[in-house]
């Protein structure tokens, strides 16, 4: 049996393989970031006739796709709605009325087929690797140069008469952006294995990378919103509910802001109880809206009203309940914990929330509104999306070109756009990448 390759050995092998990839001295389009949006942009630009290079700092392009949807890649949703995004007007203008058709057509042309679970679309294989592989294959077929292990550093515009020469006085002047003649963007990046600084020229640059904004964006006078993790678990104030760690429930979650008396948002879905707070899909959507001090209440039996629950807990309103009275509608392990807390009349202090008078009243309240006070995001290193990035007002939604720098485009997570779980963020990545790629190719080739 062959010995399994160590991580260190795998890294060295991939670095050597990356070093063998030759990037051209100049090209029409350089895409910074080889994730979902970057690959969609590169394919679209190349198939529009442009020569394209993708710079990816990871050891392989498309790796980030492998982690989506718990490895199954929920790549879109049949109910795409800009209102699920933090910037609905901009998203609507970019994606248009045929958003879903465009995304599905793109993947049909990749040779991928899909299946439906509720409103969510997955590859038939239900493997994220299928999505990544068809994208990489289509990119290579279109002639895209995929260059991983490249750390992007800077991009500066060089006027035609100075192409091939170097000097700080040649850097792009934002004040002259609309009058600058066509030339090349000098794209500086490094290849760690060789400690080389590479400076190929490119007629356009597409920023398709998430994470922290690169310094050159500020040098160009572009504004960014701070980066914060979203679509992640929530840490909550210490409470006896930590004893539910590891249990799951299908709930209706309600969010009440700390300065309000009424819920501002609700959604149904699965929650996973953790010793630090809550996780699960419905929590990920909560994480886009919840702030420290807000109250999350979970209705553990959303299909039963309080009257029906009263019949199960305390039919004759005696103020008490029998052990196991909720085993028929709740996970018995959860029921045991709630019964114990109800007998202690445990509750969370909150404006307009009166303490329960009897154990049965306390149990009903816990079942219909199990309370958690938010401390902040948790496990942020595993957040599915990062909020923040380039402010959308600086980009033309028809092309995703910078209004100030016509050679610069942005798409995907590089822009300050994020959405709920369910394939919305990836659908944005595909479509925005397609728009930016086609527009960048057109600008470069004109």
C-alpha positions as CSV (number, residue, x, y, z in Angstrom):
1,X,0.0,0.0,0.0
2,X,1.4,3.4,-1.0
3,X,2.4,5.7,1.8
4,X,0.0,8.7,2.1
5,X,1.7,12.0,1.1
6,X,2.3,14.4,4.0
7,X,0.9,17.9,3.9
8,X,4.4,19.4,3.7
9,X,5.3,17.1,0.8
10,X,2.0,18.0,-1.0
11,X,2.7,21.7,-0.5
12,X,6.2,21.4,-1.9
13,X,4.9,19.4,-4.9
14,X,2.2,21.9,-5.7
15,X,4.6,24.8,-5.4
16,X,7.0,23.2,-7.8
17,X,4.1,22.5,-10.2
18,X,3.0,26.1,-9.9
19,X,6.5,27.4,-10.6
20,X,6.5,25.5,-13.9
21,X,3.6,27.5,-15.2
22,X,4.8,30.3,-17.4
23,X,2.8,33.5,-17.4
24,X,2.9,35.6,-20.6
25,X,4.6,39.0,-20.7
26,X,1.3,40.7,-21.4
27,X,-2.3,39.7,-21.9
28,X,-5.7,41.3,-22.4
29,X,-7.2,40.4,-19.0
30,X,-5.6,39.5,-15.6
31,X,-8.0,38.1,-13.1
32,X,-6.9,38.4,-9.4
33,X,-8.4,35.4,-7.6
34,X,-9.1,31.9,-8.9
35,X,-12.3,31.2,-6.9
36,X,-15.9,31.0,-8.1
37,X,-16.2,34.5,-9.4
38,X,-12.7,34.6,-10.8
39,X,-13.1,31.4,-12.8
40,X,-16.4,32.6,-14.2
41,X,-14.8,35.9,-15.2
42,X,-11.8,34.2,-16.8
43,X,-13.9,31.8,-18.8
44,X,-16.3,34.6,-20.0
45,X,-13.4,36.8,-21.0
46,X,-11.5,34.1,-22.8
47,X,-14.5,32.9,-24.7
48,X,-15.1,36.5,-25.8
49,X,-11.7,36.4,-27.5
50,X,-9.4,37.8,-24.8
51,X,-6.1,36.4,-23.6
52,X,-6.5,35.7,-19.9
53,X,-4.3,35.0,-16.9
54,X,-5.6,34.0,-13.5
55,X,-3.5,34.8,-10.4
56,X,-4.4,32.7,-7.4
57,X,-2.5,32.9,-4.1
58,X,-3.7,29.4,-3.0
59,X,-1.7,26.4,-4.3
60,X,-4.5,25.5,-6.7
61,X,-7.3,27.4,-8.4
62,X,-10.9,26.7,-7.3
63,X,-10.0,25.3,-3.9
64,X,-12.5,27.6,-2.1
65,X,-15.3,26.0,-4.1
66,X,-14.6,22.6,-2.5
67,X,-15.7,23.8,0.9
68,X,-19.1,25.2,-0.2
69,X,-22.3,23.5,0.9
70,X,-20.4,21.2,3.2
71,X,-18.6,19.8,0.2
72,X,-21.7,19.4,-1.9
73,X,-21.7,22.9,-3.5
74,X,-25.2,24.4,-3.4
75,X,-24.3,26.5,-6.5
76,X,-27.6,28.4,-7.0
77,X,-31.2,28.7,-5.9
78,X,-34.3,28.5,-8.1
79,X,-35.8,31.5,-6.1
80,X,-33.0,34.0,-6.7
81,X,-34.1,37.3,-5.2
82,X,-32.0,40.5,-4.8
83,X,-33.9,41.2,-1.6
84,X,-31.9,38.4,0.0
85,X,-28.8,40.6,-0.4
86,X,-27.4,43.5,1.5
87,X,-27.4,45.7,-1.6
88,X,-30.6,44.6,-3.5
89,X,-30.7,47.4,-6.0
90,X,-27.1,47.0,-7.2
91,X,-27.5,43.2,-7.4
92,X,-30.7,43.5,-9.4
93,X,-29.1,45.9,-11.9
94,X,-26.0,43.6,-12.3
95,X,-27.9,40.3,-12.5
96,X,-31.0,41.3,-14.6
97,X,-34.2,39.4,-15.1
98,X,-32.6,36.3,-16.5
99,X,-30.2,35.7,-13.7
100,X,-31.1,32.0,-13.0
101,X,-31.3,31.2,-16.8
102,X,-27.9,32.7,-17.3
103,X,-26.3,30.8,-14.4
104,X,-27.8,27.5,-15.5
105,X,-26.9,28.1,-19.1
106,X,-23.3,28.7,-18.1
107,X,-23.1,25.4,-16.2
108,X,-24.9,23.5,-19.0
109,X,-22.2,24.7,-21.3
110,X,-19.7,23.4,-18.8
111,X,-21.2,20.0,-19.2
112,X,-22.6,19.9,-15.7
113,X,-26.1,18.7,-14.7
114,X,-27.9,19.5,-11.5
115,X,-30.6,18.3,-9.1
116,X,-33.0,20.2,-6.8
117,X,-33.4,19.9,-3.0
118,X,-36.2,22.3,-1.8
119,X,-35.2,25.5,-3.6
120,X,-31.4,24.7,-3.7
121,X,-29.5,23.5,-6.7
122,X,-26.6,21.0,-6.4
123,X,-24.6,19.1,-9.0
124,X,-26.0,15.7,-9.7
125,X,-23.0,14.1,-8.1
126,X,-23.6,16.3,-4.9
127,X,-19.8,16.8,-4.9
128,X,-18.3,20.3,-5.0
129,X,-15.3,18.8,-6.8
130,X,-17.6,18.3,-9.8
131,X,-18.3,22.0,-10.0
132,X,-14.6,22.9,-9.6
133,X,-13.5,20.3,-12.2
134,X,-15.8,21.4,-14.9
135,X,-14.8,25.1,-14.4
136,X,-11.1,24.3,-14.6
137,X,-11.6,22.1,-17.7
138,X,-13.6,24.8,-19.5
139,X,-11.1,27.5,-18.5
140,X,-8.2,25.5,-19.9
141,X,-10.1,24.7,-23.1
142,X,-10.7,28.4,-23.5
143,X,-6.9,29.0,-23.2
144,X,-6.9,30.6,-19.8
145,X,-3.5,30.5,-18.1
146,X,-4.2,29.3,-14.5
147,X,-1.3,30.5,-12.3
148,X,-1.7,29.5,-8.6
149,X,0.7,30.3,-5.8
150,X,0.9,33.9,-7.0
151,X,0.6,36.6,-4.4
152,X,-0.9,39.7,-6.0
153,X,0.9,42.9,-4.9
154,X,0.0,45.9,-7.0
155,X,-1.4,47.2,-10.3
156,X,-0.4,50.5,-11.9
157,X,-1.3,51.9,-15.3
158,X,1.5,52.6,-17.8
159,X,0.9,54.9,-20.7
160,X,1.7,53.5,-24.2
161,X,4.9,55.5,-24.7
162,X,6.3,54.2,-21.4
163,X,5.4,50.5,-21.8
164,X,8.5,48.4,-21.1
165,X,10.1,51.0,-18.8
166,X,9.7,51.4,-15.0
167,X,9.7,54.2,-12.5
168,X,7.4,55.6,-9.8
169,X,6.5,58.6,-12.0
170,X,4.8,56.3,-14.4
171,X,2.2,55.1,-11.9
172,X,-1.4,55.7,-12.7
173,X,-2.8,59.0,-11.7
174,X,-6.5,58.7,-10.5
175,X,-7.0,62.4,-11.3
176,X,-6.3,61.8,-15.0
177,X,-8.2,58.5,-15.2
178,X,-10.8,59.5,-17.8
179,X,-8.2,61.2,-20.1
180,X,-5.5,58.5,-19.9
181,X,-4.7,56.9,-23.2
182,X,-4.9,53.1,-23.7
183,X,-1.8,51.3,-22.3
184,X,-1.0,48.5,-20.0
185,X,-1.6,47.8,-16.3
186,X,1.6,46.6,-14.7
187,X,0.5,43.7,-12.5
188,X,3.0,42.9,-9.8
189,X,2.9,39.5,-8.1
190,X,5.2,37.1,-6.4
191,X,6.0,33.4,-6.8
192,X,7.0,32.3,-3.2
193,X,9.1,29.2,-4.2
194,X,11.5,31.3,-6.4
195,X,11.1,34.7,-4.5
196,X,10.5,36.3,-7.8
197,X,8.7,39.6,-8.5
198,X,6.9,39.3,-11.8
199,X,5.5,42.3,-13.6
200,X,3.5,41.3,-16.7
201,X,1.4,43.8,-18.5
202,X,-2.4,43.6,-18.9
203,X,-4.9,45.7,-20.7
204,X,-7.5,45.2,-17.9
205,X,-7.5,43.8,-14.4
206,X,-10.5,42.1,-12.7
207,X,-10.4,41.9,-8.9
208,X,-12.2,38.7,-7.9
209,X,-10.6,38.0,-4.5
210,X,-12.3,38.1,-1.1
211,X,-10.5,38.7,2.2
212,X,-8.7,41.9,3.1
213,X,-8.5,44.6,0.4
214,X,-5.1,44.9,-1.2
215,X,-3.2,48.1,-0.5
216,X,-3.2,49.2,-4.2
217,X,-6.9,49.7,-4.1
218,X,-6.5,52.5,-1.6
219,X,-3.6,53.9,-3.7
220,X,-6.1,54.2,-6.5
221,X,-8.6,56.1,-4.3
222,X,-11.1,53.3,-4.1
223,X,-13.1,53.1,-0.9
224,X,-13.8,49.8,0.9
225,X,-16.1,48.7,3.7
226,X,-14.4,46.9,6.6
227,X,-14.2,43.1,6.3
228,X,-16.3,41.1,8.8
229,X,-17.2,37.4,8.7
230,X,-20.8,36.4,8.2
231,X,-22.7,33.1,7.6
232,X,-21.1,31.6,10.7
233,X,-22.3,30.4,14.2
234,X,-23.2,32.8,16.9
235,X,-21.7,33.0,20.4
236,X,-24.3,33.7,23.1
237,X,-24.2,34.7,26.7
238,X,-23.5,31.9,29.2
239,X,-26.6,30.0,30.1
240,X,-27.8,26.6,31.2
241,X,-28.7,26.0,27.5
242,X,-25.1,25.1,26.9
243,X,-26.1,21.6,28.2
244,X,-27.9,21.1,24.8
245,X,-24.5,21.0,23.0
246,X,-24.7,18.7,19.9
247,X,-28.5,18.5,19.7
248,X,-30.4,19.6,16.6
249,X,-33.9,21.0,16.1
250,X,-36.0,22.4,13.3
251,X,-37.2,25.7,14.5
252,X,-38.6,29.1,13.7
253,X,-35.9,31.7,14.7
254,X,-36.9,35.2,15.6
255,X,-34.5,38.1,16.1
256,X,-35.3,41.1,18.3
257,X,-32.8,44.0,18.3
258,X,-31.6,45.2,21.6
259,X,-33.3,48.6,21.2
260,X,-36.7,47.1,20.2
261,X,-39.6,45.3,21.7
262,X,-40.7,43.4,18.6
263,X,-38.9,40.8,16.3
264,X,-37.4,42.3,13.2
265,X,-36.7,39.1,11.3
266,X,-37.7,35.4,11.3
267,X,-36.9,32.3,9.4
268,X,-37.4,28.6,9.7
269,X,-34.6,26.0,9.5
270,X,-32.3,23.7,11.4
271,X,-30.4,24.9,14.4
272,X,-27.4,23.1,16.0
273,X,-27.0,23.8,19.7
274,X,-23.4,24.4,20.8
275,X,-21.8,24.9,24.2
276,X,-20.9,28.5,23.1
277,X,-24.3,29.3,21.5
278,X,-26.0,28.2,18.3
279,X,-25.0,27.1,14.8
280,X,-26.8,25.6,11.7
281,X,-28.1,27.1,8.5
282,X,-30.8,29.3,10.2
283,X,-28.0,30.7,12.5
284,X,-25.8,31.5,9.5
285,X,-28.6,33.7,8.1
286,X,-29.0,35.2,11.6
287,X,-25.3,36.1,11.7
288,X,-25.9,38.6,8.8
289,X,-28.3,40.6,11.0
290,X,-27.6,39.9,14.7
291,X,-25.4,42.2,16.8
292,X,-24.1,41.9,20.4
293,X,-26.9,42.3,22.8
294,X,-29.7,41.2,20.4
295,X,-32.2,38.5,21.5
296,X,-32.7,35.3,19.4
297,X,-35.7,33.2,20.3
298,X,-36.3,29.7,18.9
299,X,-39.7,28.3,18.5
300,X,-39.0,24.5,18.8
301,X,-42.5,23.5,17.7
302,X,-43.5,26.1,15.0
303,X,-46.3,24.0,13.7
304,X,-48.1,23.9,17.2
305,X,-49.7,27.0,18.6
306,X,-49.7,27.8,22.3
307,X,-53.2,26.4,22.9
308,X,-52.2,23.0,21.4
309,X,-49.0,23.0,23.4
310,X,-50.9,23.8,26.6
311,X,-53.0,20.7,26.0
312,X,-49.8,18.6,26.0
313,X,-48.1,20.3,28.9
314,X,-50.9,21.2,31.3
315,X,-54.3,20.4,30.0
316,X,-56.2,21.5,33.1
317,X,-54.0,24.6,33.8
318,X,-52.8,23.4,37.2
319,X,-49.5,25.0,36.8
320,X,-47.5,21.8,36.7
321,X,-46.5,19.2,34.1
322,X,-45.6,15.5,33.9
323,X,-42.1,14.4,33.1
324,X,-41.9,13.4,29.4
325,X,-45.0,15.3,28.4
326,X,-43.2,16.7,25.4
327,X,-41.3,13.6,24.2
328,X,-43.8,13.2,21.4
329,X,-43.0,16.5,19.8
330,X,-39.4,17.3,21.0
331,X,-36.1,15.5,21.1
332,X,-36.3,13.8,24.5
333,X,-32.8,15.0,25.4
334,X,-33.9,18.6,24.8
335,X,-37.2,18.0,26.6
336,X,-35.3,16.8,29.7
337,X,-33.2,20.0,29.9
338,X,-36.2,22.3,29.3
339,X,-38.3,20.5,32.0
340,X,-35.4,21.0,34.5
341,X,-35.2,24.7,33.7
342,X,-38.9,25.2,33.8
343,X,-39.2,23.7,37.3
344,X,-36.5,26.3,38.3
345,X,-38.6,29.1,36.6
346,X,-35.5,30.0,34.6
347,X,-35.8,32.8,32.1
348,X,-33.7,35.6,30.5
349,X,-34.2,39.2,31.6
350,X,-35.5,41.2,28.7
351,X,-37.7,44.3,28.4
352,X,-41.4,43.5,28.3
353,X,-40.7,39.8,29.1
354,X,-42.3,38.9,32.4
355,X,-41.0,36.0,34.5
356,X,-43.1,32.9,34.3
357,X,-45.4,32.3,37.3
358,X,-45.6,28.5,37.2
359,X,-43.5,25.6,35.9
360,X,-46.0,24.8,33.1
361,X,-46.0,28.4,31.9
362,X,-42.2,28.4,32.0
363,X,-42.0,25.2,30.0
364,X,-44.4,26.6,27.3
365,X,-42.3,29.8,27.1
366,X,-39.1,27.8,26.7
367,X,-40.5,25.6,24.0
368,X,-42.1,28.5,22.0
369,X,-39.3,31.1,22.6
370,X,-36.1,29.5,23.8
371,X,-33.9,32.6,24.4
372,X,-30.3,33.3,23.5
373,X,-28.6,36.7,24.0
374,X,-26.0,37.3,21.2
375,X,-22.4,38.0,22.1
376,X,-21.1,38.0,18.5
377,X,-19.9,35.7,15.6
378,X,-18.2,32.4,16.5
379,X,-15.8,30.1,14.6
380,X,-15.1,33.1,12.3
381,X,-12.2,31.2,10.6
382,X,-14.9,28.9,9.1
383,X,-17.3,31.7,8.0
384,X,-18.8,31.0,4.6
385,X,-18.7,34.6,3.4
386,X,-16.9,37.8,4.3
387,X,-18.9,41.0,4.3
388,X,-17.3,44.2,3.2
389,X,-15.0,45.0,0.2
390,X,-15.2,47.6,-2.5
391,X,-18.2,50.0,-2.2
392,X,-20.6,49.2,-5.1
393,X,-21.3,52.9,-5.8
394,X,-17.8,53.1,-7.4
395,X,-18.7,50.5,-10.1
396,X,-21.0,50.6,-13.1
397,X,-23.6,47.8,-12.6
398,X,-23.8,47.2,-16.4
399,X,-20.2,46.3,-16.7
400,X,-18.7,46.2,-13.1
401,X,-16.0,48.5,-14.4
402,X,-14.6,51.1,-12.0
403,X,-16.2,54.5,-12.7
404,X,-12.9,56.1,-12.0
405,X,-10.5,53.6,-13.6
406,X,-12.0,52.1,-16.8
407,X,-9.4,49.4,-17.0
408,X,-10.3,48.0,-13.5
409,X,-13.2,45.6,-12.9
410,X,-14.5,43.8,-9.8
411,X,-16.8,40.9,-9.1
412,X,-17.9,38.4,-6.5
413,X,-16.7,38.8,-2.9
414,X,-14.3,41.7,-3.9
415,X,-17.4,43.9,-3.8
416,X,-19.4,44.7,-0.7
417,X,-22.2,42.2,-1.5
418,X,-23.4,39.3,0.6
419,X,-26.5,37.2,1.0
420,X,-28.2,34.5,3.0
421,X,-27.4,30.8,2.7
422,X,-29.0,28.7,0.0
423,X,-26.9,29.3,-3.1
424,X,-27.4,33.0,-3.3
425,X,-23.8,34.0,-2.7
426,X,-22.5,31.6,-5.4
427,X,-25.2,32.6,-7.8
428,X,-23.9,36.2,-7.4
429,X,-20.3,35.0,-7.9
430,X,-21.1,33.3,-11.2
431,X,-23.2,36.1,-12.6
432,X,-21.0,39.0,-11.5
433,X,-18.0,37.1,-12.8
434,X,-19.7,36.6,-16.2
435,X,-20.6,40.3,-16.4
436,X,-17.1,41.5,-15.4
437,X,-15.3,39.0,-17.7
438,X,-17.3,39.9,-20.8
439,X,-17.0,43.6,-20.2
440,X,-13.3,43.4,-19.5
441,X,-12.7,41.5,-22.7
442,X,-14.7,44.0,-24.7
443,X,-12.8,46.9,-23.2
444,X,-9.4,45.3,-23.8
445,X,-10.1,44.3,-27.4
446,X,-11.5,47.6,-28.3
